[in-house]
């Protein structure tokens, strides 16, 4: 796992190629909120321009990351990736594995935040799965449940929802507490809040990511590849180390 000493650092000191690498180098794909078919996202639409002064004027706004969030990786990160995701999106399923690998390699410097963005219009089961995962999260088992759901779902509403209690049991939650949470929809508002946050961030599909470092927020739509992320991370970390 790669580590780096934390210090004063700003993405404004990072070369353009490191920032744009998040979105360049090929096509990233995801589901659009209003569409019925997967839509390829080319990276050009959101790329930071040639100099900081030419960067897009639109301010990305998301809710601050807090202890209430589902967080994996560093507790004192240089880079935070906030992902808005749908459990029945096949591109989210793929990206979930990519991010698990990133955290395994860079978990001392990179933080991964998962926020729910079920697309009801094409994935009718995703909201139920999100609420179930958040119920597991109330017992400190969100990531175990998220991993389990992504591992078994064929995506595109292919998961039998009757499997959710079985998955919860397998990860070791208190089933009485979990069942009550699910039946009473105790996490419904949390999921709704995540959806509103995604809309505020400008998300139009899944997965949608906002990359954060020292106050800079960079939108990155679609299932980024590990190679794209690694190149960006390595660039940022090397620059931070040189400060």
N, C-alpha and C positions, 0 to 999 in steps of 0.2 A: 504494500500500500504506500503510495507516494505521499510525503509530508512536506510541509514548507512552513517556515516561521511566518506568523502573521505580522503585518505591519501596515504603514500608511501606503495606500495604493489606490489608483483611480484608473478606470477603463479609458479615460480620456488620454492616458499615456500609452495605450496599447495600439499597435499598428492596425490599420483598417483590415488587412487580410485576416487577422486573427478574429476580428468581430464577424466579418462577413462569412468566414468559414462555416459558421453555424448553419447558414442557409444556402451556401454555394456548393459546388462540387457534385451536382446531380439533381435529381428530382426527389423530393420528399413527398410522401403521400399521407392522406388522412381522409376522414369523413367530414363532409360539410353538414352543418346543422340542418339545412333545409333540403338537402339532396337525397335521392334514393340510391345513388351509386357512388362508389369511391371516386374522389376527385384528386388528381395529381396536383400538388402545389409546387410550382417552380419557385425557386427561392428569391427571384429578383424583386418581388413586390415589397418586401420588407427589409431589404439590405440597407445597412448604414452606408451613407455616401462617402465620398473620398476623403473628407476631412470632418472633424467634429462639428465645425460651424455649418456644414452642409447636411447634418443629420436630420431625420424627419422631425417636424415641429410637433407632431401629435405626441402628447404625454401619455405614456402607458401608466395606468393606475391599477394597482391591485391591493388587496388587504395585506397588512404587514404579516409576516410569518411570526407566529407565536407558539407557545407551548401547547396550544390547543390543536395545532396542525398535525397532520401525519407526516413525520419527518424521518428520513433515513440518511445516515452518513454523518458528516461533521456537525458538531454543536458550535463550532466557531469557524464557519466556512469563509473561504475567499470567494467561492462561486456558489450561488444557490440557483437551482433549476426548479421552478414551480410548474408542475405539469397539471393540466386540466384534462381528465381522461374519462373514458366510457368503457365499462367492463365488457361490452359486446362489440366493441370496435376492433377489427382484426389488426389494424395498424397500432392501436394502443397495446394490444397483446404482445406484438413484436417489440415495440418500444420499451415495454416493461422489462423484458429480458435484457435489452441494451442498457437500460439504466441500472439494473442489478449488477451488471458487469462493470459499469463505470464506478459505482460505489465500492465494489470489491477492490478496484484498482486505485481509486482516488478519494476514498471515504474520509480521510483526514483533512481534506481541503474542499471537498464538494458536498453540498447538502441537496438532497432530493425531497421535494415537498409534493405530496399527492393531494389534488383537490378534484372533487367529483364534477363531471360534466356529462351526465347521461343525455343522449339525444333521443328523446321520446318518439320523435316522428319516424325513426327507422329502427330503433332498438327498444322495444316495449318492455324488455326485461331488465334493462340496464339500471333503471332507477331502483328497482327492488334489490338488485345486487349491491348497489351503492349503499343503500340504507342498511343492508345486512352487514356489509363490511364495516360500516361506521358503528354498528352495534357491537361487533367484535372489538372495534377500537375503544369502546367505552370500558373494555376489560384489558386494554393494553395489547390487543391482538390484531390491530388493523392490518399490519403488513403481512402477517401470517395468513389472514383471510384473503387479502388481495392477491397474494401469491397463489393461493389455492384456487381461487376463482379463475384467474387467468390461465392456470395450468390445465384446467379441465374443460373450460368453455371452448366450443368450436368457433365461437364468435357469431355475429349476425343473428342473435336470438336463438342460438343453438343449444344453450344450456337448459337443462331441466331444473327449474327452480326448486323442485323437491330435494335436490342435492345440497342445497345451502345449509340446512341443519346438520347434515352429515359432515360437511366440510367444517362447520363450526365445532362439532364434537371432536373431529380429528385434530384440530389445532388446540384443543384443551380449554375452551371457554366454559364458564358455568352455564349450563344449558337452560336452567330456569330463568336466569337473568337475561340471557340472550333471547330466549323465546318471548319473554315479556316485552323486551325492547323492540323486537321485530313486529309483534302483534299490535303494539301501541304506537308504532311508527315514531319512536322517540327521537330518531335521527333525521326525520323528514326535514326539519327546519335547517339542520346543518347542511344537508345536500342542497336545499334551495339557496342557502347563503353562498355556497360554492358556485352554483350556477350563475347567480347574480354577479359574483366576483369575476367569473370568466367573461361575462358579457361586458363588464366594465373594462376588462383588459383588452377587449377587441376580438375575442375568440369567435370564430365562425365555424369551427369544426374540431375534430379530435384526431390525434392528440394536439393540444395547443400548449406551448411552453413559453414561459417568461424567464429569461436568464438574468440574474441579478448579481452585481458585484460593485461594492462601494457606492451604492446609490444609483448606479446606471442600470436601466431596465431595457432588455433587448427582446422583442417578440420573435418567436421562432415556431412557425406553424408546421405541423407534420411530424412524421416519425423519422427523426434525425438518425443518421447512422452512427455507429460507434466511432468510425474513422473521423467523421466530422467533429464529433464532440471531443475526441482525444486531441486533435490538432488545435482546437480552440483552447481546451484546458491547459495543454502544455505551453501554449503561447502565453496565456494569462499568468500561469504560475512562474514561468521563467522571467517575465517582466516584473512580477511582484517580488521575486527573490532578488532582483537587481536593484530594487529601490533602497 
